[in-house]
Each structure stands twice: as C-alpha cells, then as structure tokens.
Amino acid sequence: MSDALARIRAILETTPLRWSQLAATVDAELLAERPAAGEWSALECLEHLLDTERLVFPVRLAALRDGRDIPAFDPGTQGTQGAASRQPAELAASFAELRAANLAALATVNEAMFANQGIHSELGPVTLGQLLHEWATHDLDHTIQAERALIQPFLRGCGPWHIYFTANRIEA
C-alpha cells in the first residue's frame, strides 16, 4: 500500500470512531445546536457524512475504478432531510456500518489505479487518486465543522479567554 493510500485509509478508519465517541458522550441537544443561522450543527454534519457514505463515495469509487464518469452531488436536494429525528448514536452506528463496507471496497484499490480517470459533471476530468484525497479531506472538513459548532457555547462562556479562540468563533 502506498503512503498516500495508507494515510487516506487511516483518516477514513478514524472518522467513524470519532463520531461514535461524540454521539455516545455529548448530549443530543448540544449536537443538534446550530452555531448560527445558516450554519450546520454537528448532527447535520454527521447526517451529511452518512448521506455521502451511502450516495456519493461508493458510487464514485466504483465508477472511477472502472474509468466511468461521475455525476455531481447536491446535499441540499439529494441528501436526507429530516434524519435529525434519529438519535445521534443510531446515526453514528449507521455511518460506521457504511464506512466498513466502503473500506472493504477501498481495499480493492491500489496505487496504480490512482490515474484512473472519469469526467465529473461539474468539475471536468478527475482521477481516482484525487477522489480518494477528496474523501479524506471531506471527512476532516466536516469533522472540523462539527467541532466548531460544538465549541460555540463554550466559547461564549469562557469570558476573557475568548481572545485565544477567535479562529473558531462563528458570528451569529
């Protein structure tokens, strides 16, 4: 396994563990709290990860592995709406199950396949290697987004120490 593939796999393996721990230990109200109008809550970030784990990444992985084109994904119209009625632990468990299946599919990829190419309906030519890097980036990006949502009530309550955390402040 190449260093890039091993690093990507490590991130993809870690994400469900992080979400399972958050869902098991952080109260559901805090997970569902939006940090500001138009911003996603931590729970909405998890719902989006679940959507992409089901509808996006396995489809794209299979297509690019075979050199086929891939469609764009619009989370606003193609994602699940209203999954917030499910408990965080249930969402995290579903995400972990889907990720395990997708990691099994990823095990069929080798570094020589990184150059496999297809056309993304919005972005143009893309490679399998780029998709895998985007997958790891997507995981980390939405985990950071979720943690920024979770930090807001603590940031508001930390008094003068707030000056140390300005990079993570979300203005209402």
C-alpha positions as YAML, in Angstrom:
chain: A
units: angstrom
residues:
- id: 1
  name: MET
  ca: [0.00, 0.00, 0.00]
- id: 2
  name: SER
  ca: [1.37, 3.44, -0.92]
- id: 3
  name: ASP
  ca: [1.91, 6.10, 1.72]
- id: 4
  name: ALA
  ca: [-0.94, 8.13, 0.23]
- id: 5
  name: LEU
  ca: [-3.31, 5.18, 0.26]
- id: 6
  name: ALA
  ca: [-2.31, 4.25, 3.82]
- id: 7
  name: ARG
  ca: [-2.79, 7.83, 5.03]
- id: 8
  name: ILE
  ca: [-6.16, 8.14, 3.33]
- id: 9
  name: ARG
  ca: [-7.28, 4.83, 4.77]
- id: 10
  name: ALA
  ca: [-6.15, 5.89, 8.27]
- id: 11
  name: ILE
  ca: [-8.33, 9.01, 8.12]
- id: 12
  name: LEU
  ca: [-11.29, 7.06, 6.74]
- id: 13
  name: GLU
  ca: [-10.91, 4.45, 9.50]
- id: 14
  name: THR
  ca: [-10.69, 7.08, 12.24]
- id: 15
  name: THR
  ca: [-13.73, 9.15, 11.34]
- id: 16
  name: PRO
  ca: [-16.43, 6.66, 12.43]
- id: 17
  name: LEU
  ca: [-14.63, 6.14, 15.74]
- id: 18
  name: ARG
  ca: [-14.60, 9.89, 16.40]
- id: 19
  name: TRP
  ca: [-18.29, 10.19, 15.59]
- id: 20
  name: SER
  ca: [-19.23, 7.15, 17.68]
- id: 21
  name: GLN
  ca: [-17.45, 8.68, 20.65]
- id: 22
  name: LEU
  ca: [-19.07, 12.09, 20.14]
- id: 23
  name: ALA
  ca: [-22.53, 10.54, 19.76]
- id: 24
  name: ALA
  ca: [-22.05, 8.41, 22.88]
- id: 25
  name: THR
  ca: [-20.75, 11.18, 25.14]
- id: 26
  name: VAL
  ca: [-22.07, 14.58, 24.00]
- id: 27
  name: ASP
  ca: [-25.71, 15.29, 24.74]
- id: 28
  name: ALA
  ca: [-28.07, 15.26, 21.77]
- id: 29
  name: GLU
  ca: [-29.22, 18.84, 22.35]
- id: 30
  name: LEU
  ca: [-25.68, 20.18, 22.00]
- id: 31
  name: LEU
  ca: [-25.05, 18.03, 18.93]
- id: 32
  name: ALA
  ca: [-28.21, 19.44, 17.32]
- id: 33
  name: GLU
  ca: [-27.49, 23.08, 18.19]
- id: 34
  name: ARG
  ca: [-26.76, 25.26, 15.18]
- id: 35
  name: PRO
  ca: [-23.95, 27.70, 15.93]
- id: 36
  name: ALA
  ca: [-25.56, 30.44, 13.82]
- id: 37
  name: ALA
  ca: [-28.27, 30.87, 11.21]
- id: 38
  name: GLY
  ca: [-27.30, 29.07, 8.02]
- id: 39
  name: GLU
  ca: [-24.59, 27.01, 9.73]
- id: 40
  name: TRP
  ca: [-24.81, 23.25, 10.21]
- id: 41
  name: SER
  ca: [-24.98, 21.68, 13.63]
- id: 42
  name: ALA
  ca: [-22.63, 18.83, 14.49]
- id: 43
  name: LEU
  ca: [-25.54, 16.44, 13.96]
- id: 44
  name: GLU
  ca: [-26.22, 17.86, 10.49]
- id: 45
  name: CYS
  ca: [-22.54, 17.30, 9.65]
- id: 46
  name: LEU
  ca: [-22.92, 13.66, 10.69]
- id: 47
  name: GLU
  ca: [-26.10, 13.33, 8.61]
- id: 48
  name: HIS
  ca: [-24.23, 14.71, 5.60]
- id: 49
  name: LEU
  ca: [-21.36, 12.28, 6.12]
- id: 50
  name: LEU
  ca: [-23.90, 9.48, 6.28]
- id: 51
  name: ASP
  ca: [-25.51, 10.67, 3.04]
- id: 52
  name: THR
  ca: [-22.20, 10.83, 1.22]
- id: 53
  name: GLU
  ca: [-21.15, 7.47, 2.57]
- id: 54
  name: ARG
  ca: [-24.31, 5.98, 1.08]
- id: 55
  name: LEU
  ca: [-24.89, 8.03, -2.08]
- id: 56
  name: VAL
  ca: [-21.58, 9.54, -3.17]
- id: 57
  name: PHE
  ca: [-18.29, 7.88, -2.31]
- id: 58
  name: PRO
  ca: [-19.11, 4.22, -3.05]
- id: 59
  name: VAL
  ca: [-20.69, 5.24, -6.37]
- id: 60
  name: ARG
  ca: [-17.73, 7.41, -7.34]
- id: 61
  name: LEU
  ca: [-15.17, 4.85, -6.20]
- id: 62
  name: ALA
  ca: [-16.75, 2.14, -8.34]
- id: 63
  name: ALA
  ca: [-17.14, 4.44, -11.34]
- id: 64
  name: LEU
  ca: [-13.59, 5.79, -11.29]
- id: 65
  name: ARG
  ca: [-12.15, 2.36, -10.57]
- id: 66
  name: ASP
  ca: [-13.77, 1.36, -13.88]
- id: 67
  name: GLY
  ca: [-12.94, 4.63, -15.71]
- id: 68
  name: ARG
  ca: [-16.56, 5.83, -15.88]
- id: 69
  name: ASP
  ca: [-17.89, 9.36, -15.46]
- id: 70
  name: ILE
  ca: [-19.49, 10.60, -12.24]
- id: 71
  name: PRO
  ca: [-22.38, 12.98, -11.52]
- id: 72
  name: ALA
  ca: [-22.26, 15.91, -9.13]
- id: 73
  name: PHE
  ca: [-23.96, 15.65, -5.74]
- id: 74
  name: ASP
  ca: [-26.12, 18.40, -4.24]
- id: 75
  name: PRO
  ca: [-26.58, 17.82, -0.50]
- id: 76
  name: GLY
  ca: [-29.48, 20.27, -0.41]
- id: 77
  name: THR
  ca: [-31.60, 18.27, -2.83]
- id: 78
  name: GLN
  ca: [-30.12, 14.77, -2.77]
- id: 79
  name: GLY
  ca: [-29.33, 14.37, 0.91]
- id: 80
  name: THR
  ca: [-31.67, 13.01, 3.50]
- id: 81
  name: GLN
  ca: [-33.81, 15.67, 5.01]
- id: 82
  name: GLY
  ca: [-35.17, 15.13, 8.49]
- id: 83
  name: ALA
  ca: [-32.71, 12.49, 9.65]
- id: 84
  name: ALA
  ca: [-32.33, 14.64, 12.77]
- id: 85
  name: SER
  ca: [-35.27, 12.70, 14.22]
- id: 86
  name: ARG
  ca: [-32.86, 9.77, 14.57]
- id: 87
  name: GLN
  ca: [-30.72, 9.53, 17.68]
- id: 88
  name: PRO
  ca: [-27.06, 10.55, 17.30]
- id: 89
  name: ALA
  ca: [-25.80, 7.12, 18.35]
- id: 90
  name: GLU
  ca: [-28.04, 5.49, 15.72]
- id: 91
  name: LEU
  ca: [-26.69, 7.83, 13.02]
- id: 92
  name: ALA
  ca: [-23.10, 7.19, 14.11]
- id: 93
  name: ALA
  ca: [-23.69, 3.41, 14.04]
- id: 94
  name: SER
  ca: [-25.19, 3.60, 10.55]
- id: 95
  name: PHE
  ca: [-22.25, 5.69, 9.39]
- id: 96
  name: ALA
  ca: [-19.79, 3.16, 10.86]
- id: 97
  name: GLU
  ca: [-21.55, 0.26, 9.10]
- id: 98
  name: LEU
  ca: [-21.50, 2.01, 5.73]
- id: 99
  name: ARG
  ca: [-17.89, 3.08, 6.21]
- id: 100
  name: ALA
  ca: [-16.84, -0.51, 6.97]
- id: 101
  name: ALA
  ca: [-18.39, -1.64, 3.69]
- id: 102
  name: ASN
  ca: [-16.72, 1.22, 1.82]
- id: 103
  name: LEU
  ca: [-13.35, 0.44, 3.37]
- id: 104
  name: ALA
  ca: [-13.75, -3.11, 2.04]
- id: 105
  name: ALA
  ca: [-14.33, -1.63, -1.42]
- id: 106
  name: LEU
  ca: [-11.33, 0.64, -0.95]
- id: 107
  name: ALA
  ca: [-9.21, -2.45, -0.25]
- id: 108
  name: THR
  ca: [-9.63, -3.35, -3.94]
- id: 109
  name: VAL
  ca: [-7.77, -0.18, -4.96]
- id: 110
  name: ASN
  ca: [-4.03, 0.01, -5.49]
- id: 111
  name: GLU
  ca: [-1.73, 2.90, -6.28]
- id: 112
  name: ALA
  ca: [-1.63, 2.02, -9.99]
- id: 113
  name: MET
  ca: [-5.37, 2.81, -10.13]
- id: 114
  name: PHE
  ca: [-4.87, 6.38, -8.88]
- id: 115
  name: ALA
  ca: [-4.60, 7.54, -12.51]
- id: 116
  name: ASN
  ca: [-7.98, 6.05, -13.49]
- id: 117
  name: GLN
  ca: [-9.98, 8.92, -14.86]
- id: 118
  name: GLY
  ca: [-13.57, 9.95, -15.42]
- id: 119
  name: ILE
  ca: [-15.47, 13.15, -16.04]
- id: 120
  name: HIS
  ca: [-17.23, 14.82, -13.13]
- id: 121
  name: SER
  ca: [-20.37, 16.55, -14.40]
- id: 122
  name: GLU
  ca: [-19.35, 19.89, -12.85]
- id: 123
  name: LEU
  ca: [-15.58, 19.71, -12.35]
- id: 124
  name: GLY
  ca: [-14.45, 18.02, -15.54]
- id: 125
  name: PRO
  ca: [-11.66, 15.41, -15.60]
- id: 126
  name: VAL
  ca: [-10.93, 13.81, -12.21]
- id: 127
  name: THR
  ca: [-8.85, 10.83, -11.15]
- id: 128
  name: LEU
  ca: [-9.41, 8.10, -8.63]
- id: 129
  name: GLY
  ca: [-6.41, 9.38, -6.66]
- id: 130
  name: GLN
  ca: [-7.99, 12.83, -6.47]
- id: 131
  name: LEU
  ca: [-11.28, 11.32, -5.31]
- id: 132
  name: LEU
  ca: [-9.55, 9.43, -2.51]
- id: 133
  name: HIS
  ca: [-7.77, 12.57, -1.34]
- id: 134
  name: GLU
  ca: [-11.09, 14.45, -1.51]
- id: 135
  name: TRP
  ca: [-12.77, 11.73, 0.57]
- id: 136
  name: ALA
  ca: [-10.26, 12.12, 3.40]
- id: 137
  name: THR
  ca: [-10.45, 15.92, 3.12]
- id: 138
  name: HIS
  ca: [-14.27, 15.72, 3.22]
- id: 139
  name: ASP
  ca: [-14.16, 13.64, 6.41]
- id: 140
  name: LEU
  ca: [-11.77, 16.02, 8.14]
- id: 141
  name: ASP
  ca: [-13.52, 19.15, 6.90]
- id: 142
  name: HIS
  ca: [-16.94, 18.14, 8.22]
- id: 143
  name: THR
  ca: [-15.48, 16.88, 11.48]
- id: 144
  name: ILE
  ca: [-13.78, 20.26, 11.97]
- id: 145
  name: GLN
  ca: [-17.06, 21.97, 11.02]
- id: 146
  name: ALA
  ca: [-18.91, 19.89, 13.61]
- id: 147
  name: GLU
  ca: [-16.35, 20.64, 16.30]
- id: 148
  name: ARG
  ca: [-16.57, 24.36, 15.50]
- id: 149
  name: ALA
  ca: [-20.33, 24.10, 16.02]
- id: 150
  name: LEU
  ca: [-19.82, 22.32, 19.34]
- id: 151
  name: ILE
  ca: [-17.28, 24.85, 20.60]
- id: 152
  name: GLN
  ca: [-19.60, 27.88, 20.29]
- id: 153
  name: PRO
  ca: [-21.47, 27.63, 23.63]
- id: 154
  name: PHE
  ca: [-18.18, 27.01, 25.44]
- id: 155
  name: LEU
  ca: [-16.52, 29.89, 23.64]
- id: 156
  name: ARG
  ca: [-19.36, 32.21, 24.65]
- id: 157
  name: GLY
  ca: [-18.95, 31.13, 28.25]
- id: 158
  name: CYS
  ca: [-15.17, 31.35, 28.63]
- id: 159
  name: GLY
  ca: [-15.05, 35.07, 29.38]
- id: 160
  name: PRO
  ca: [-11.78, 36.87, 28.67]
- id: 161
  name: TRP
  ca: [-10.16, 33.68, 27.38]
- id: 162
  name: HIS
  ca: [-12.31, 34.02, 24.25]
- id: 163
  name: ILE
  ca: [-9.46, 36.04, 22.70]
- id: 164
  name: TYR
  ca: [-7.42, 32.84, 22.35]
- id: 165
  name: PHE
  ca: [-10.09, 31.16, 20.24]
- id: 166
  name: THR
  ca: [-11.06, 33.79, 17.66]
- id: 167
  name: ALA
  ca: [-10.19, 31.48, 14.75]
- id: 168
  name: ASN
  ca: [-13.05, 29.20, 15.80]
- id: 169
  name: ARG
  ca: [-15.69, 31.82, 16.54]
- id: 170
  name: ILE
  ca: [-18.80, 31.72, 14.36]
- id: 171
  name: GLU
  ca: [-20.58, 35.05, 14.34]
- id: 172
  name: ALA
  ca: [-24.35, 34.92, 14.72]
...
